[in-house]
Amino acid sequence: QLQLVESGGGLVQPGGSLRLSCAASGFTFRAYAIGWFRQAPGKEREGVSCISSGGTTLYTDSVKGRFTISRDNAKNMVYLQMNTLKPEDTAVYYCARSVLTYRGSTLDPSQYGVWGQGTQVTVSS
């Protein structure tokens, strides 16, 4: 069964850290780019970071230097290490699989066709 499952969200104080995990199953994991997206209440879904099948990474400007994406093809896992978290990082975070195989990184949600159920990240004191 084709599936993505996120975990690792929670409540953290400003300046704190969280590591999100995305467990994939049901497809040839190493062939696809995986992206992290987030959606805050009343806002559109935005791309946060992505990693291509070849390991190329991409970040939206607001998280550069704070977030790090990585993948472990042996475990079918993608991680998002989030440091120096800010209240504006509060959102539901989703991981997603690219539609096409062996393509470059993109933060365009329309290029992703399989989505997880999301995990809530709340940054608040």
N, CA, C and O of each residue as an XYZ file, in Angstrom:
500
protein
N       0.847     -1.197      0.000
C       0.000      0.000      0.000
C       0.880      1.243      0.000
O       1.766      1.393      0.841
N       0.624      2.126     -0.949
C       1.381      3.345     -1.095
C       1.030      4.278      0.068
O      -0.134      4.638      0.240
N       2.025      4.668      0.862
C       1.719      5.400      2.085
C       2.893      6.236      2.557
O       4.053      5.850      2.407
N       2.569      7.401      3.136
C       3.531      8.243      3.824
C       2.954      8.551      5.194
O       1.783      8.910      5.312
N       3.767      8.412      6.225
C       3.299      8.653      7.589
C       4.303      9.562      8.302
O       5.476      9.223      8.458
N       3.807     10.721      8.729
C       4.648     11.673      9.448
C       4.570     11.431     10.959
O       3.575     10.922     11.473
N       5.631     11.805     11.642
C       5.660     11.755     13.096
C       6.678     12.771     13.600
O       7.486     13.297     12.835
N       6.623     13.036     14.903
C       7.617     13.911     15.515
C       7.156     15.309     15.843
O       7.912     16.093     16.416
N       5.931     15.635     15.492
C       5.426     16.957     15.821
C       5.154     17.097     17.307
O       5.229     16.132     18.067
N       4.836     18.327     17.702
C       4.535     18.564     19.106
C       4.582     20.027     19.450
O       4.625     20.891     18.574
N       4.575     20.299     20.753
C       4.642     21.659     21.274
C       6.073     21.943     21.735
O       6.658     21.163     22.487
N       6.619     23.044     21.286
C       7.986     23.409     21.642
C       8.049     24.916     21.863
O       7.298     25.675     21.251
N       8.943     25.335     22.732
C       9.110     26.766     22.988
C       9.921     27.419     21.872
O      10.704     26.753     21.195
N       9.733     28.699     21.688
C      10.565     29.410     20.690
C      12.046     29.189     20.976
O      12.492     29.235     22.123
N      12.799     28.946     19.897
C      14.212     28.653     20.027
C      14.514     27.176     20.171
O      15.674     26.769     20.116
N      13.482     26.373     20.355
C      13.660     24.943     20.523
C      13.807     24.197     19.208
O      13.851     24.797     18.133
N      13.881     22.881     19.316
C      14.094     22.024     18.142
C      13.112     20.865     18.131
O      12.626     20.419     19.170
N      12.840     20.395     16.929
C      12.054     19.184     16.709
C      12.629     18.482     15.495
O      13.200     19.118     14.610
N      12.474     17.157     15.456
C      12.815     16.411     14.257
C      11.580     15.664     13.784
O      11.037     14.814     14.491
N      11.149     15.997     12.580
C      10.036     15.306     11.957
C      10.557     14.126     11.150
O      11.634     14.183     10.556
N       9.771     13.062     11.142
C      10.108     11.874     10.355
C       8.977     11.562      9.389
O       7.806     11.800      9.686
N       9.333     11.037      8.248
C       8.361     10.619      7.238
C       8.725      9.199      6.827
O       9.781      8.962      6.240
N       7.844      8.263      7.139
C       8.057      6.856      6.792
C       7.273      6.528      5.536
O       6.064      6.751      5.470
N       7.967      5.998      4.543
C       7.358      5.705      3.250
C       7.250      4.203      3.028
O       8.088      3.431      3.497
N       6.213      3.801      2.311
C       6.043      2.395      1.975
C       5.224      2.264      0.698
O       4.463      3.159      0.330
N       5.400      1.129      0.036
C       4.570      0.829     -1.119
C       5.075      1.307     -2.465
O       4.376      1.183     -3.471
N       6.298      1.859     -2.494
C       6.851      2.291     -3.775
C       8.375      2.279     -3.686
O       8.944      2.117     -2.607
N       9.023      2.452     -4.830
C      10.488      2.454     -4.901
C      10.999      3.796     -4.380
O      11.165      4.752     -5.138
N      11.239      3.843     -3.103
C      11.494      5.094     -2.390
C      12.635      5.896     -3.010
O      12.516      7.109     -3.186
N      13.740      5.230     -3.341
C      14.943      5.945     -3.774
C      14.741      6.690     -5.096
O      15.545      7.553     -5.447
N      13.693      6.369     -5.815
C      13.480      6.963     -7.134
C      12.746      8.308     -7.104
O      12.671      8.999     -8.121
N      12.220      8.668     -5.964
C      11.351      9.835     -5.880
C      11.913     10.937     -4.990
O      12.600     10.679     -4.002
N      11.604     12.162     -5.370
C      11.844     13.285     -4.469
C      10.775     13.282     -3.376
O       9.633     12.882     -3.600
N      11.173     13.731     -2.205
C      10.256     13.859     -1.082
C      10.305     15.295     -0.589
O      11.380     15.869     -0.416
N       9.142     15.861     -0.367
C       9.068     17.235      0.104
C       8.349     17.344      1.436
O       7.523     16.506      1.798
N       8.689     18.400      2.147
C       7.960     18.777      3.362
C       7.211     20.071      3.079
O       7.777     21.026      2.547
N       5.948     20.092      3.438
C       5.093     21.247      3.249
C       4.424     21.560      4.588
O       4.375     20.716      5.482
N       3.919     22.767      4.709
C       3.200     23.112      5.937
C       2.025     24.008      5.613
O       2.014     24.727      4.614
N       1.035     23.942      6.489
C      -0.144     24.783      6.321
C      -0.596     25.286      7.674
O      -0.944     24.507      8.561
N      -0.586     26.596      7.820
C      -1.062     27.230      9.038
C      -2.529     27.599      8.863
O      -2.994     27.735      7.731
N      -3.264     27.761      9.951
C      -4.691     28.114      9.845
C      -4.896     29.379      9.027
O      -4.255     30.400      9.273
N      -5.790     29.303      8.056
C      -6.102     30.463      7.243
C      -5.092     30.791      6.164
O      -5.224     31.798      5.468
N      -4.074     29.938      6.020
C      -3.043     30.191      5.016
C      -2.967     29.039      4.027
O      -3.421     27.926      4.295
N      -2.379     29.339      2.880
C      -2.198     28.302      1.883
C      -1.044     27.373      2.271
O      -0.154     27.740      3.038
N      -1.092     26.175      1.724
C       0.001     25.237      1.947
C       1.259     25.762      1.252
O       1.203     26.193      0.100
N       2.387     25.723      1.955
C       3.628     26.205      1.372
C       4.704     25.124      1.454
O       4.730     24.310      2.377
N       5.578     25.144      0.471
C       6.707     24.232      0.478
C       7.760     24.699      1.455
O       8.108     25.879      1.486
N       8.270     23.779      2.254
C       9.275     24.085      3.255
C      10.652     23.622      2.790
O      11.613     24.391      2.800
N      10.736     22.360      2.385
C      12.008     21.794      1.968
C      11.739     20.548      1.146
O      10.676     19.935      1.252
N      12.710     20.181      0.328
C      12.571     18.944     -0.423
C      13.953     18.365     -0.695
O      14.967     19.060     -0.639
N      13.958     17.077     -0.991
C      15.204     16.398     -1.307
C      14.936     15.483     -2.494
O      14.000     14.684     -2.483
N      15.772     15.612     -3.511
C      15.573     14.843     -4.725
C      16.041     13.403     -4.540
O      16.620     13.047     -3.513
N      15.779     12.589     -5.552
C      16.245     11.205     -5.499
C      17.773     11.149     -5.428
O      18.338     10.204     -4.877
N      18.421     12.139     -5.972
C      19.876     12.186     -5.945
C      20.461     12.866     -4.724
O      21.681     12.932     -4.572
N      19.592     13.380     -3.843
C      20.066     14.005     -2.621
C      20.189     15.509     -2.658
O      20.635     16.117     -1.686
N      19.802     16.119     -3.762
C      19.829     17.585     -3.829
C      18.728     18.163     -2.954
O      17.586     17.704     -2.994
N      19.075     19.166     -2.170
C      18.113     19.744     -1.244
C      17.722     21.159     -1.647
O      18.456     21.856     -2.348
N      16.554     21.557     -1.187
C      16.015     22.883     -1.476
C      15.231     23.334     -0.246
O      14.543     22.541      0.396
N      15.353     24.642      0.071
C      14.660     25.181      1.241
C      13.978     26.489      0.876
O      14.484     27.260      0.061
N      12.841     26.729      1.480
C      12.237     28.041      1.345
C      13.067     29.026      2.173
O      13.700     28.639      3.156
N      13.059     30.278      1.778
C      13.958     31.258      2.399
C      13.780     31.370      3.908
O      14.755     31.557      4.635
N      12.563     31.260      4.375
C      12.301     31.503      5.796
C      12.884     30.441      6.720
O      12.951     30.658      7.929
N      13.307     29.296      6.181
C      13.852     28.228      7.035
C      15.323     27.948      6.758
O      15.935     27.124      7.438
N      15.889     28.618      5.776
C      17.304     28.388      5.454
C      18.184     28.676      6.664
O      18.040     29.701      7.331
N      19.093     27.749      6.928
C      19.987     27.901      8.069
C      19.413     27.374      9.363
O      20.135     27.251     10.353
N      18.128     27.058      9.378
C      17.485     26.540     10.597
C      17.005     25.103     10.435
O      17.061     24.318     11.381
N      16.538     24.758      9.251
C      16.004     23.426      8.986
C      16.984     22.644      8.105
O      17.679     23.213      7.263
N      17.020     21.330      8.322
C      17.847     20.451      7.500
C      17.046     19.213      7.132
O      16.508     18.523      7.998
N      16.974     18.943      5.836
C      16.284     17.756      5.352
C      17.314     16.684      5.018
O      18.410     16.986      4.546
N      16.948     15.428      5.268
C      17.833     14.315      4.927
C      16.980     13.094      4.616
O      15.802     13.036      4.968
N      17.590     12.128      3.956
C      16.871     10.897      3.637
C      17.761      9.699      3.884
O      18.984      9.773      3.765
N      17.123      8.592      4.230
C      17.812      7.317      4.430
C      17.112      6.307      3.537
O      16.069      5.764      3.900
N      17.690      6.057      2.367
C      17.039      5.173      1.401
C      16.975      3.726      1.891
O      16.104      2.970      1.460
N      17.870      3.340      2.769
C      17.846      1.971      3.301
C      16.646      1.749      4.220
O      16.152      0.630      4.358
N      16.190      2.827      4.842
C      15.065      2.727      5.784
C      13.785      3.329      5.232
O      12.758      3.316      5.911
N      13.826      3.858      4.009
C      12.651      4.513      3.413
C      12.147      5.640      4.302
O      10.948      5.757      4.557
N      13.073      6.465      4.769
C      12.740      7.542      5.695
C      13.283      8.883      5.199
O      14.347      8.955      4.583
N      12.534      9.923      5.482
C      13.000     11.293      5.281
C      12.811     12.027      6.603
O      11.820     11.828      7.306
N      13.775     12.872      6.923
C      13.744     13.608      8.185
C      13.807     15.108      7.924
O      14.392     15.561      6.940
N      13.196     15.862      8.820
C      13.319     17.315      8.787
C      13.731     17.768     10.180
O      12.919     17.796     11.104
N      15.000     18.121     10.316
C      15.504     18.649     11.583
C      15.220     20.137     11.621
O      15.670     20.887     10.755
N      14.474     20.560     12.623
C      14.064     21.954     12.729
C      14.668     22.555     13.994
O      14.353     22.134     15.107
N      15.524     23.527     13.813
C      16.175     24.201     14.942
C      15.747     25.660     14.991
O      15.203     26.203     14.030
N      16.006     26.272     16.126
C      15.687     27.695     16.338
C      14.263     27.998     15.875
O      14.031     28.929     15.103
N      13.338     27.215     16.348
C      11.949     27.348     15.906
C      11.348     28.666     16.359
O      11.665     29.185     17.429
N      10.473     29.189     15.518
C       9.805     30.460     15.758
C       8.293     30.241     15.789
O       7.800     29.267     15.220
N       7.557     31.129     16.443
C       6.092     30.983     16.453
C       5.496     30.900     15.047
O       4.491     30.220     14.840
N       6.099     31.576     14.097
C       5.569     31.545     12.733
C       5.820     30.210     12.026
O       5.347     30.011     10.907
N       6.552     29.300     12.658
C       6.709     27.950     12.119
C       5.532     27.051     12.496
O       5.438     25.919     12.022
N       4.650     27.546     13.333
C       3.483     26.768     13.757
C       2.605     26.435     12.559
O       2.184     27.323     11.818
N       2.336     25.148     12.379
C       1.544     24.688     11.245
C       1.402     23.171     11.323
O       2.043     22.511     12.141
N       0.557     22.644     10.461
C       0.549     21.206     10.216
C       1.573     20.938      9.118
O       1.549     21.562      8.057
N       2.461     20.006      9.392
C       3.523     19.667      8.446
C       3.194     18.345      7.758
O       2.814     17.364      8.398
N       3.352     18.350      6.432
C       3.061     17.188      5.612
C       4.309     16.784      4.834
O       5.077     17.638      4.391
N       4.503     15.492      4.673
C       5.496     15.057      3.692
C       4.746     14.536      2.474
O       3.605     14.085      2.572
N       5.405     14.608      1.336
C       4.774     14.233      0.081
C       5.796     13.652     -0.884
O       6.983     13.970     -0.820
N       5.315     12.793     -1.778
C       6.163     12.153     -2.781
C       5.941     12.796     -4.138
O       4.810     13.104     -4.513
N       7.017     12.994     -4.864
C       6.901     13.598     -6.175
C       6.092     12.709     -7.120
O       6.020     11.491     -6.951
N       5.496     13.347     -8.105
C       4.718     12.607     -9.095
C       5.637     11.785     -9.982
O       5.352     10.628    -10.291
N       6.752     12.401    -10.389
C       7.656     11.769    -11.339
C       8.907     11.268    -10.639
O       9.281     11.766     -9.577
N       9.547     10.279    -11.244
C      10.784      9.747    -10.693
C      11.997     10.450    -11.268
O      11.960     11.000    -12.369
N      13.069     10.420    -10.500
C      14.382     10.904    -10.950
C      14.318     12.307    -11.539
O      14.869     12.576    -12.607
N      13.640     13.188    -10.830
C      13.587     14.595    -11.214
C      14.264     15.425    -10.132
O      14.564     14.915     -9.053
N      14.500     16.680    -10.409
C      15.143     17.560     -9.450
C      14.203     17.977     -8.348
O      13.034     17.590     -8.321
N      14.731     18.773     -7.437
C      13.957     19.246     -6.300
C      13.031     20.380     -6.720
O      13.386     21.214     -7.553
N      11.848     20.397     -6.134
C      10.922     21.496     -6.348
C      10.039     21.646     -5.123
O       9.729     20.661     -4.453
N       9.637     22.862     -4.829
C       8.715     23.139     -3.727
C       7.306     23.420     -4.244
O       6.461     23.920     -3.501
N       7.051     23.106     -5.498
C       5.740     23.297     -6.088
C       4.838     22.140     -5.681
O       5.076     21.008     -6.102
N       3.809     22.390     -4.874
C       2.954     21.291     -4.405
C       2.305     20.505     -5.544
O       2.003     19.323     -5.382
N       2.088     21.143     -6.681
C       1.428     20.445     -7.788
C       2.302     19.336     -8.373
O       1.810     18.501     -9.132
N       3.585     19.318     -8.033
C       4.490     18.283     -8.509
C       4.551     17.087     -7.565
O       5.362     16.180     -7.755
N       3.701     17.088     -6.559
C       3.677     15.994     -5.584
C       2.301     15.340     -5.608
O       1.277     16.023     -5.635
N       2.288     14.006     -5.597
C       1.031     13.306     -5.814
C       0.573     12.400     -4.695
O      -0.565     11.929     -4.707
N       1.438     12.145     -3.724
C       1.069     11.303     -2.585
C       1.415     12.066     -1.329
O       2.535     12.556     -1.182
N       0.462     12.172     -0.425
C       0.624     13.004      0.767
C       0.357     12.193      2.029
O      -0.464     11.276      2.043
N       1.074     12.557      3.088
C       0.795     11.995      4.390
C      -0.367     12.718      5.050
O      -0.964     13.628      4.473
N      -0.675     12.298      6.269
C      -1.828     12.857      6.972
C      -1.480     14.118      7.755
O      -2.374     14.845      8.189
N      -0.202     14.379      7.937
C       0.251     15.594      8.609
C       0.542     15.388     10.081
O       0.004     14.484     10.721
N       1.407     16.250     10.607
C       1.716     16.257     12.030
C       1.779     17.711     12.494
O       2.368     18.558     11.823
N       1.179     17.990     13.626
C       1.073     19.362     14.124
C       2.363     19.788     14.814
O       2.905     19.072     15.656
N       2.834     20.956     14.441
C       3.964     21.592     15.124
C       3.470     22.922     15.684
O       2.962     23.767     14.947
N       3.621     23.094     16.979
C       3.211     24.327     17.639
C       4.396     24.909     18.384
O       4.994     24.257     19.240
N       4.726     26.142     18.046
C       5.845     26.838     18.688
C       5.256     27.968     19.518
O       4.752     28.957     18.985
N       5.328     27.802     20.822
C       4.691     28.773     21.710
C       5.317     28.691     23.088
O       5.755     27.629     23.530
N       5.353     29.848     23.767
C       5.846     29.871     25.142
C       4.695     29.730     26.132
O       4.919     29.729     27.342
